[in-house]
Amino acid sequence: MPDTTNVTTGKPKVAGAVFRAPKGTPLPTSATATLNGAFVDMGYISEDGVTNSNSPTTDKIKEWGGQTVLVVSTDKPDSFKLTFLESLNYNVLEAVYGANNVVLSGSTITVKANADTLEENSYVIDMVMTGGSLRRIVIPAGSLSALGDIVYKANDAVGYEVTLEALPDSSGNNHYEYVSLASGTDFAVALDKSTLSVAHGSSSQLVATTTPAGMHVMWGSSAPSKATVDQDGLVTGVAAGSAVITATFGGVSASCTVTVT
């Protein structure tokens, strides 16, 4: 019978909920499995979210009088449309222009725009559904098949609107979806330290523990000019002062006050 609890929205599990890795990287097989270390965070996605187009193309076979007597499926494309908002993110630039066309040297990124064939990548999209259920889309082989106009204007963010074509894997599947139904347990995240002292130029590791266990968290610094944090929670002192390092997951967060000496 109908059940309203099966009707849901889909929002990102964290601010950055799209991850990319080279094709062939071991893939998760559940909504909660820890991602392989080769997956990188693609950062913010626009408010339009992710659109999956998965409608078959068919031919209608008609008899002499015009009545349809057979419907033949000729193609079933599977694509995902989204907009990357972090146009200065090295990982985003690699996805858009190709790994061989983006070079990072110190604080300088050089991008070459050309007609080179882009490499295929694996993608993971993580979402939190209504009620706390988790949904994960895994694309074993995604190829960038379309890139929207790139607009540079003063009153809007520069973004890359891309269409990823999901190509079949060795089993003939274009993508996989995994759902972990909510069990009534609230999401939670905790850090192993609430305060931390780091010398200028040195680094120290913060460890985040999540409920459910093993979830990916989004790291951020309130003052990157004082202390930075990478996607694995490694804090680096930049200049004397303080910063608040925050780990966020599923709408909840935990923080640590870092003093740089």
C-alpha positions in Angstrom: 0.0 0.0 0.0 1.2 3.6 -0.4 3.7 4.9 2.1 4.6 8.6 2.5 7.9 7.6 4.2 9.1 6.4 0.7 8.7 9.9 -0.7 12.0 11.8 -0.4 14.1 14.8 -1.3 17.8 14.4 -2.1 20.4 16.8 -0.7 24.2 16.5 -0.5 25.5 14.6 2.5 28.1 17.3 3.0 28.9 20.6 1.2 31.1 18.6 -1.2 29.2 15.4 -2.2 30.7 14.5 -5.5 34.0 12.6 -5.7 36.2 11.6 -8.6 39.0 9.0 -9.0 40.8 7.5 -12.0 38.9 4.8 -13.8 39.8 1.4 -12.3 39.9 2.6 -8.7 38.2 0.1 -6.3 34.6 1.2 -6.0 32.3 1.2 -2.9 29.5 -1.3 -2.9 27.3 0.3 -0.2 26.1 3.7 0.8 28.3 3.8 3.9 31.6 2.2 2.8 34.7 4.4 3.2 35.8 5.7 -0.2 39.2 4.6 -1.6 41.9 7.2 -0.9 42.2 7.9 -4.7 38.8 9.7 -4.6 39.1 13.5 -4.5 36.4 15.9 -3.3 35.0 18.0 -6.2 33.7 20.7 -3.8 30.5 22.7 -4.0 27.8 21.8 -6.6 25.3 24.4 -7.7 21.8 24.6 -6.1 20.4 22.8 -9.2 21.8 19.6 -7.8 22.4 16.6 -10.0 20.1 15.6 -12.9 20.2 12.0 -14.1 18.8 11.4 -17.6 18.1 7.7 -18.2 15.3 7.5 -20.7 15.4 4.9 -23.4 15.2 5.7 -27.1 12.6 3.6 -29.0 11.3 2.9 -32.4 7.6 2.2 -32.9 6.8 -0.5 -35.5 3.5 0.1 -37.1 1.3 -2.1 -39.2 -0.1 -1.0 -42.6 -3.1 0.7 -41.0 -0.9 2.9 -38.7 -1.4 1.0 -35.4 1.7 0.4 -33.2 2.3 -3.3 -32.9 5.8 -3.4 -31.5 8.1 -1.0 -29.5 11.8 -1.6 -30.0 14.4 -0.1 -27.6 17.3 1.2 -29.7 19.4 3.0 -27.0 19.3 3.8 -23.3 21.7 6.7 -22.6 22.6 7.4 -19.0 24.0 10.8 -18.1 24.4 13.1 -15.1 24.2 16.9 -15.4 25.7 19.1 -12.7 27.6 22.4 -12.2 30.9 22.5 -10.4 31.1 25.9 -8.5 34.7 25.8 -7.5 36.3 27.0 -10.7 39.7 27.4 -8.9 39.7 23.9 -7.6 42.6 21.9 -9.3 40.5 18.7 -9.2 37.6 20.4 -11.0 39.9 21.8 -13.7 41.4 18.3 -14.3 37.9 16.9 -14.8 36.9 19.6 -17.2 40.1 20.0 -19.3 41.9 16.7 -18.7 44.8 15.7 -16.4 47.4 16.3 -19.0 46.2 19.9 -19.6 46.3 21.2 -16.1 49.6 21.8 -14.4 50.1 23.0 -10.8 53.4 24.7 -10.0 53.6 26.3 -6.6 50.7 28.7 -6.4 50.2 28.8 -10.2 47.8 26.7 -12.2 48.2 26.5 -16.0 45.3 25.3 -18.1 45.5 24.3 -21.7 42.2 24.2 -23.7 42.3 21.9 -26.7 40.6 19.1 -28.5 42.4 16.3 -26.6 40.2 13.3 -25.8 39.4 13.4 -22.1 40.1 10.4 -19.9 37.3 8.5 -18.3 36.9 8.7 -14.5 35.0 7.0 -11.7 32.5 9.2 -9.8 30.6 8.9 -6.5 27.7 11.1 -5.6 26.6 11.0 -1.9 23.2 12.2 -0.7 21.1 12.4 2.5 17.4 11.6 1.8 14.4 12.7 3.9 14.5 11.1 7.3 18.2 10.5 7.2 18.5 7.6 4.8 21.7 7.6 2.7 21.8 7.3 -1.0 25.0 6.8 -3.0 25.4 6.8 -6.8 28.5 5.1 -8.2 29.6 5.7 -11.8 32.4 3.3 -12.7 33.3 5.0 -16.0 32.1 8.6 -16.5 33.1 10.6 -19.6 32.5 14.3 -19.9 30.2 14.5 -23.0 29.2 18.2 -22.8 30.4 21.4 -21.2 28.1 24.4 -20.9 29.1 28.0 -21.6 31.5 29.4 -19.1 30.3 32.8 -18.0 32.5 35.4 -16.3 30.5 38.1 -14.6 30.7 40.3 -11.5 27.5 39.2 -9.8 27.6 35.5 -10.2 29.9 32.5 -9.5 32.0 31.1 -12.3 30.9 27.5 -12.8 31.5 24.5 -15.0 28.2 23.0 -16.2 29.1 19.4 -17.2 27.3 16.4 -18.5 28.9 13.1 -17.5 28.0 10.1 -19.7 27.9 6.9 -17.7 29.5 4.2 -19.8 28.9 0.5 -19.2 31.3 -1.5 -17.0 32.4 -5.1 -17.6 29.0 -6.2 -16.3 27.1 -3.9 -18.7 26.0 -1.6 -16.0 26.2 2.2 -16.4 25.9 3.1 -12.7 24.9 1.7 -9.4 22.8 3.1 -6.6 23.0 2.1 -2.9 20.6 3.1 -0.2 21.0 2.7 3.5 17.7 3.2 5.2 17.6 5.4 8.4 17.5 3.3 11.6 16.5 6.2 13.8 20.1 6.9 14.9 21.0 10.6 14.7 24.0 11.7 12.7 26.9 12.8 14.8 30.6 13.8 14.3 33.3 14.2 16.9 37.0 15.2 16.8 39.8 13.7 18.8 40.9 17.2 20.0 39.0 20.3 20.9 42.2 22.5 21.0 45.4 22.1 19.1 48.8 23.9 19.0 50.8 23.8 15.8 54.1 25.5 15.0 54.3 27.7 12.0 55.2 25.4 9.0 54.4 22.3 10.9 51.4 19.9 10.6 49.2 17.9 13.0 46.5 15.3 12.3 42.9 15.7 13.4 40.7 12.5 13.5 37.0 12.7 13.0 34.6 9.9 14.2 31.1 9.8 12.7 27.8 8.1 13.4 27.1 6.1 11.3 30.8 5.1 11.4 33.1 5.6 8.5 31.3 8.6 6.8 33.3 11.1 4.8 33.4 14.6 6.4 34.0 18.0 4.8 36.9 19.9 6.5 37.2 23.7 6.6 39.2 26.4 8.3 37.8 29.7 9.5 41.1 31.4 8.8 43.2 29.7 6.1 45.7 32.5 6.4 46.5 31.2 9.8 45.9 27.5 9.5 44.8 25.2 6.7 43.3 21.7 6.7 43.2 19.2 3.9 40.5 16.7 3.0 41.9 14.1 5.4 42.0 16.4 8.4 45.8 17.3 8.3 46.2 20.8 9.9 49.1 23.0 8.8 50.2 26.2 10.5 50.6 29.1 8.1 51.1 32.1 10.3 51.0 33.0 14.0 47.4 33.3 15.2 44.3 31.1 15.6 41.7 29.4 13.4 38.8 27.1 14.0 38.9 23.8 12.1 35.5 22.3 11.4 34.5 18.8 10.3 31.0 18.6 8.8 28.8 15.6 8.0 25.1 15.2 7.4 24.3 18.7 8.7 26.2 18.3 12.0 29.7 19.5 12.7 32.5 19.4 15.3 35.3 22.0 15.7 38.8 22.4 17.1 40.5 25.7 17.9 44.0 25.7 16.5 46.7 28.1 17.8 49.6 28.6 15.5 52.9 29.6 17.2 
